[in-house]
Amino acid sequence: MAKIIFKRGDETFDINMPEGARVVHAAHKLKLPEIPADCRGQCQCGTCHVHVDPSWLDKINPMDLDSMELFLLERSKNYDEKYSRLSCEIYITEKLDGLTLNLVDDNIKK
Ligand code: FES
């Protein structure tokens, strides 16, 4: 199990997730409105965008450049070259216990 932590400003939301799940599953269980994940984790919609906490960047699996991930991220409102990832493309392992992601408001209607 690994604890996955999401941050929205000063608020935090966390959940323990089994190895092999993906970060988008954690967001789904927590019902986070920032991550509707419209394509249900198929790397096709871009609505599961998060900013990875800097201290975790070198611990998560790298982006698969053959996937649609970068294409989708570059079209996201809050794209950040350094910190942006699609949460459906981050695989949870025991080593990621405490993984922290910052929520972005790409999908929040104002
Ligand atoms: S859930 Fe659609 S791209 Fe991640």
Residues whose N, C-alpha, C, O or C-beta is under 5 A from the ligand:
A	BS01	FES	A37 D38 C39 R40 G41 Q42 C43 Q44 C45 G46 T47 C48 L86 C88
